[in-house]
Amino acid sequence: MGYRVAVVGATGNVGREMLAILAEREFPMDEVAAVASSRSVGTEIEVGDSGRMVKCKNIEHFDFAGWDIALFACGSEATKVHAPRAAAAGCVVIDNSSLYRMDPDVPLIVPEVNPDAIDGYKARNIIANPNCSTAQLVVALKPLHDAATIRRVVVSTYQSVSGAGKQGMDELFEQSRAIFVGDQVEPRKFTKQIAFNVIPHIDAFMDDGSTKEEWKMVVETKKILDPKIKLNATCVRVPVFVGHSEAVNIEFENELSADEAKDILREAPGIMLVDKREDGGYVTPVEAAGDGATYISRVRDDPTVDNGLTLWCVSDNLRKGAALNAVQIAELLGRRHLQKG
């Protein structure tokens, strides 16, 4: 007997990717429901490349009783209303929004990093998926932290427009086309022109001058990996459609050479090390798009601090940063607790 799975927010970028990954990984489902807002009711969506079509159902009237798992990708406002309703009906919610990430009664999970923490899901019947930029970072940091204990991290992100949803992708496309034909460019989704530009501003500004996206990376890394790690982030939106990149500088308690780090990363779960010191011997977002791995390149010693390393980290933010991680959580939940399929 397999699972009954509901994908909430099924018409969005992440929701569609969730459906695709459920099919791709052959998640043991007896039934899958595509759930979305009233304006999408009746829209047909294919479950991956399976040829199987499902019609969207209205979230307002959807009854979660009898469903095993709900993958939420519908934003915090809708999640605030419907996730508790699903959880109360006995359906385990795996939420991609930021709403529950720092709730002490909700585990925040990256399966390669802190799988044991999922055991706490019963407190609320909700599991949180981390921010896209945090997910790939902690996958990269975990094996290095185990080996030499991370003291401090400084990370600069290069985040694709798909992190801002379909509107972000449309804006990059429309602005690029407008510039080529000499039309006026007017920012709508982003605060400034994104085409042929970079914007050092993601999410709202906070009192200390950081943005909420940067704050998320700090507090989520502490919750997932180790509260003692000090982290400073600068998050930047770049004119890339899919795939987040990060330049990561790490300071350790103990000595760890670049060669030792590469040996560790080469064997770590979820990581692909591509690090040739030659033209093209590294990974960019174009190569990472459509893949589930967290790619690591440019691993090198940092001579400016004791026990320092610098590396380059790239991942598809719609997959490992969102949809894939959610499905991996569902797989972990099934193995450890629900045990169907």
C-alpha positions as CSV (number, residue, x, y, z in Angstrom):
1,M,0.0,0.0,0.0
2,G,1.4,3.4,-1.0
3,Y,0.8,6.9,0.1
4,R,-1.8,9.5,-0.6
5,V,0.0,12.7,-1.3
6,A,-1.3,16.3,-1.8
7,V,0.8,18.9,-3.5
8,V,-0.5,22.3,-2.4
9,G,0.5,25.2,-4.7
10,A,0.7,22.7,-7.5
11,T,0.6,25.4,-10.3
12,G,3.7,27.3,-9.1
13,N,7.3,26.7,-10.1
14,V,8.0,24.7,-7.0
15,G,4.7,22.8,-6.9
16,R,5.2,21.6,-10.5
17,E,8.7,20.6,-9.6
18,M,7.4,18.6,-6.7
19,L,5.1,16.7,-8.9
20,A,7.9,16.0,-11.4
21,I,10.3,14.8,-8.7
22,L,7.7,12.5,-7.0
23,A,7.3,10.8,-10.4
24,E,11.1,10.9,-11.2
25,R,12.0,9.2,-7.9
26,E,9.1,6.8,-8.1
27,F,7.7,7.8,-4.7
28,P,5.3,5.1,-3.7
29,M,2.0,6.9,-4.2
30,D,-1.5,5.3,-4.5
31,E,-2.9,8.7,-5.2
32,V,-1.7,12.3,-5.8
33,A,-3.8,15.5,-5.6
34,A,-2.9,18.8,-7.2
35,V,-4.2,21.5,-4.9
36,A,-4.2,25.3,-5.6
37,S,-6.2,28.5,-5.3
38,S,-9.7,28.9,-6.7
39,R,-8.4,30.5,-9.9
40,S,-6.5,27.3,-10.9
41,V,-9.4,24.9,-10.2
42,G,-9.8,22.5,-13.1
43,T,-6.3,23.2,-14.6
44,E,-4.7,20.0,-15.7
45,I,-1.1,19.3,-14.6
46,E,1.1,16.4,-15.7
47,V,2.8,14.4,-12.9
48,G,6.4,14.7,-14.2
49,D,6.8,13.0,-17.6
50,S,4.5,10.1,-16.6
51,G,1.7,11.1,-18.9
52,R,-0.6,11.1,-15.9
53,M,-2.7,14.2,-15.7
54,V,-4.4,15.5,-12.5
55,K,-6.9,18.3,-12.2
56,C,-6.3,21.0,-9.7
57,K,-8.6,21.1,-6.7
58,N,-9.6,24.1,-4.6
59,I,-7.5,24.5,-1.4
60,E,-10.5,26.2,0.3
61,H,-12.6,23.1,0.1
62,F,-9.9,20.3,0.1
63,D,-10.4,17.8,2.8
64,F,-7.0,16.5,4.1
65,A,-8.6,13.6,6.1
66,G,-7.2,10.3,4.8
67,W,-4.2,11.9,3.1
68,D,-0.8,10.9,4.4
69,I,1.5,13.8,3.3
70,A,0.9,17.3,2.1
71,L,3.8,19.1,0.3
72,F,3.1,22.8,0.7
73,A,4.5,25.3,-1.8
74,C,1.9,28.1,-1.6
75,G,3.5,30.9,0.4
76,S,3.2,31.8,4.1
77,E,-0.3,33.4,4.0
78,A,-2.1,30.4,2.6
79,T,0.1,28.1,4.6
80,K,-0.9,29.9,7.8
81,V,-4.6,29.0,7.1
82,H,-4.4,25.6,5.6
83,A,-1.3,23.8,7.1
84,P,-2.8,23.6,10.6
85,R,-6.0,22.3,9.1
86,A,-4.1,19.6,7.2
87,A,-2.1,18.7,10.3
88,A,-5.2,18.5,12.5
89,A,-6.7,16.1,10.0
90,G,-3.8,13.7,10.5
91,C,-1.9,14.6,7.3
92,V,1.8,15.4,7.8
93,V,2.7,18.8,6.3
94,I,6.1,19.4,4.7
95,D,6.1,23.1,4.3
96,N,8.3,25.1,1.9
97,S,7.4,28.5,3.2
98,S,9.3,30.4,5.9
99,L,6.4,30.3,8.3
100,Y,7.4,27.4,10.6
101,R,11.1,27.2,10.1
102,M,12.1,28.8,13.4
103,D,9.2,27.3,15.4
104,P,10.9,25.2,18.2
105,D,8.2,22.6,17.8
106,V,8.7,22.1,14.1
107,P,11.8,20.3,12.8
108,L,13.7,22.0,10.0
109,I,15.2,19.3,7.9
110,V,17.8,18.7,5.3
111,P,18.0,14.9,5.1
112,E,21.8,14.7,4.4
113,V,22.5,16.9,7.4
114,N,20.1,16.4,10.3
115,P,17.8,13.4,9.6
116,D,17.4,12.5,13.3
117,A,15.6,15.8,13.9
118,I,12.6,14.6,11.9
119,D,11.5,12.5,14.9
120,G,10.1,15.8,16.4
121,Y,7.5,16.2,13.7
122,K,4.7,14.7,15.9
123,A,4.5,17.8,18.1
124,R,2.8,19.8,15.4
125,N,2.5,17.2,12.5
126,I,4.5,19.8,10.5
127,I,8.0,19.6,9.1
128,A,9.7,22.7,7.6
129,N,11.8,22.9,4.5
130,P,14.7,25.5,4.7
131,N,15.3,28.5,2.6
132,C,16.8,27.6,-0.8
133,S,20.1,29.3,-0.2
134,T,20.4,27.6,3.3
135,A,19.7,24.1,2.0
136,Q,22.7,23.9,-0.4
137,L,25.0,25.7,2.1
138,V,24.4,23.2,4.9
139,V,24.8,20.2,2.6
140,A,28.3,21.6,1.8
141,L,29.1,22.5,5.4
142,K,28.0,19.4,7.2
143,P,30.8,17.0,6.3
144,L,33.5,19.7,6.8
145,H,32.0,20.6,10.2
146,D,32.1,16.9,11.2
147,A,35.7,16.8,10.3
148,A,37.1,20.0,11.7
149,T,34.4,21.9,13.6
150,I,33.3,25.2,11.8
151,R,33.8,28.3,13.8
152,R,32.7,31.0,11.3
153,V,31.3,31.3,7.8
154,V,31.1,34.3,5.5
155,V,28.9,33.6,2.4
156,S,28.0,35.7,-0.6
157,T,25.1,34.4,-2.6
158,Y,24.3,34.8,-6.3
159,Q,20.6,33.9,-6.4
160,S,18.6,33.3,-9.5
161,V,15.3,35.0,-10.3
162,S,13.4,31.7,-10.0
163,G,13.8,32.2,-6.3
164,A,11.2,35.0,-6.7
165,G,8.8,32.7,-8.5
166,K,7.4,32.9,-12.0
167,Q,7.0,36.7,-11.8
168,G,10.8,36.9,-11.3
169,M,11.6,34.8,-14.3
170,D,9.1,36.7,-16.4
171,E,10.6,40.0,-15.4
172,L,14.1,38.9,-16.4
173,F,12.9,37.7,-19.7
174,E,10.8,40.7,-20.5
175,Q,13.5,43.2,-19.4
176,S,16.2,41.5,-21.4
177,R,14.0,41.5,-24.5
178,A,13.1,45.2,-23.9
179,I,16.7,46.2,-23.7
180,F,17.6,44.5,-26.9
181,V,14.8,46.4,-28.8
182,G,15.3,49.7,-27.0
183,D,12.1,49.7,-25.0
184,Q,11.7,51.2,-21.6
185,V,12.6,48.9,-18.6
186,E,10.4,49.2,-15.6
187,P,11.0,47.1,-12.5
188,R,7.9,45.5,-11.0
189,K,8.8,42.3,-9.1
190,F,12.4,43.5,-8.2
191,T,13.4,46.9,-6.7
192,K,15.7,47.7,-9.6
193,Q,16.4,46.5,-13.1
194,I,17.5,42.8,-13.0
195,A,18.4,42.3,-16.6
196,F,22.2,42.7,-17.1
197,N,22.4,43.8,-13.4
198,V,22.8,42.5,-9.9
199,I,20.7,43.6,-6.9
200,P,22.1,43.3,-3.3
201,H,18.7,43.1,-1.8
202,I,16.5,40.0,-1.3
203,D,13.4,40.2,1.0
204,A,12.8,43.1,3.5
205,F,15.5,45.1,5.3
206,M,15.9,44.6,9.0
207,D,16.9,47.1,11.7
208,D,20.6,46.0,11.7
209,G,20.9,46.7,7.9
210,S,20.8,43.0,6.9
211,T,17.9,41.6,4.8
212,K,15.5,38.9,6.0
213,E,17.0,36.5,3.4
214,E,20.4,37.0,5.1
215,W,18.9,36.6,8.5
216,K,17.2,33.3,7.4
217,M,20.6,31.9,6.3
218,V,22.1,32.7,9.7
219,V,19.3,31.3,12.0
220,E,18.4,28.3,9.8
221,T,22.1,27.2,9.6
222,K,22.3,27.4,13.4
223,K,19.1,25.4,13.8
224,I,20.0,22.7,11.3
225,L,23.7,22.3,11.8
226,D,25.1,23.9,15.0
227,P,24.0,26.9,17.1
228,K,27.6,27.8,17.8
229,I,28.5,28.5,14.2
230,K,28.9,32.3,13.4
231,L,27.7,33.2,10.0
232,N,27.6,36.4,8.0
233,A,25.7,36.5,4.7
234,T,25.3,38.9,1.8
235,C,22.4,37.8,-0.5
236,V,22.4,39.1,-4.1
237,R,19.9,38.6,-6.9
238,V,21.5,37.9,-10.3
239,P,20.2,37.7,-13.9
240,V,20.2,33.9,-14.0
241,F,16.9,31.9,-14.5
242,V,17.6,28.8,-12.4
243,G,20.4,27.9,-10.0
244,H,21.8,29.6,-6.9
245,S,25.6,30.1,-6.4
246,E,27.5,30.8,-3.3
247,A,31.0,31.9,-2.5
248,V,31.7,30.5,0.9
249,N,34.6,31.3,3.2
250,I,35.0,29.0,6.3
251,E,37.1,29.2,9.4
252,F,37.6,26.0,11.4
253,E,38.5,25.2,15.0
254,N,40.9,22.5,13.7
255,E,43.3,22.2,10.8
256,L,41.8,21.1,7.5
257,S,43.7,21.4,4.2
258,A,42.0,22.0,0.9
259,D,43.1,18.5,-0.3
260,E,41.7,16.9,2.8
261,A,38.4,18.9,2.4
262,K,38.1,17.7,-1.2
263,D,38.6,14.1,-0.2
264,I,35.8,14.5,2.4
265,L,33.4,16.3,0.0
266,R,34.0,13.8,-2.8
267,E,32.4,11.1,-0.5
268,A,29.7,13.2,1.1
269,P,26.0,12.5,0.4
270,G,24.3,14.9,-1.9
271,I,27.5,16.5,-3.1
272,M,29.3,16.4,-6.5
273,L,32.9,17.7,-6.4
274,V,34.0,19.2,-9.7
275,D,37.2,21.0,-9.1
276,K,39.8,21.1,-11.9
277,R,42.2,24.0,-11.9
278,E,41.7,24.7,-15.5
279,D,39.4,26.6,-17.9
280,G,35.9,25.3,-17.3
281,G,36.9,23.0,-14.5
282,Y,34.1,24.2,-12.2
283,V,30.3,24.2,-12.2
284,T,28.0,27.1,-13.0
285,P,24.2,27.4,-12.6
286,V,23.7,26.4,-16.3
287,E,25.2,23.0,-15.6
288,A,23.4,22.5,-12.2
289,A,19.9,23.3,-13.5
290,G,17.7,20.3,-13.6
291,D,20.0,18.3,-11.3
292,G,19.6,17.4,-7.6
293,A,23.2,17.6,-6.5
294,T,24.9,20.3,-4.6
295,Y,28.0,21.0,-6.7
296,I,31.3,22.1,-5.1
297,S,34.2,23.7,-7.0
298,R,37.2,26.1,-6.4
299,V,38.1,24.5,-3.0
300,R,41.3,26.3,-1.8
301,D,43.1,27.2,1.4
302,D,42.5,30.7,2.8
303,P,46.0,32.0,3.9
304,T,44.5,35.1,5.7
305,V,43.2,33.1,8.7
306,D,44.3,30.0,10.6
307,N,42.4,26.9,9.4
308,G,40.5,28.7,6.6
309,L,39.0,27.4,3.4
310,T,37.1,29.0,0.5
311,L,34.8,27.2,-1.9
312,W,32.2,27.7,-4.6
313,C,28.8,26.0,-4.2
314,V,26.1,25.7,-6.9
315,S,22.7,24.0,-6.8
316,D,19.3,24.1,-8.6
317,N,17.2,26.2,-6.2
318,L,13.9,24.7,-7.4
319,R,15.2,21.2,-6.7
320,K,17.6,20.8,-3.8
321,G,16.6,24.3,-2.6
322,A,12.9,23.4,-2.5
323,A,11.1,20.6,-4.3
324,L,13.7,17.8,-4.1
325,N,14.5,18.5,-0.4
326,A,10.7,18.3,0.3
327,V,10.4,14.9,-1.4
328,Q,13.5,13.7,0.3
329,I,11.9,14.7,3.6
330,A,8.8,12.7,2.6
331,E,11.0,9.7,1.8
332,L,12.8,10.0,5.2
333,L,9.5,10.4,7.0
334,G,8.2,7.2,5.3
335,R,11.3,5.2,6.2
336,R,11.4,6.3,9.8
337,H,7.8,6.7,10.7
338,L,4.9,6.1,8.3
339,Q,6.4,3.0,6.7
340,K,4.0,2.5,3.7
341,G,4.9,1.6,0.2
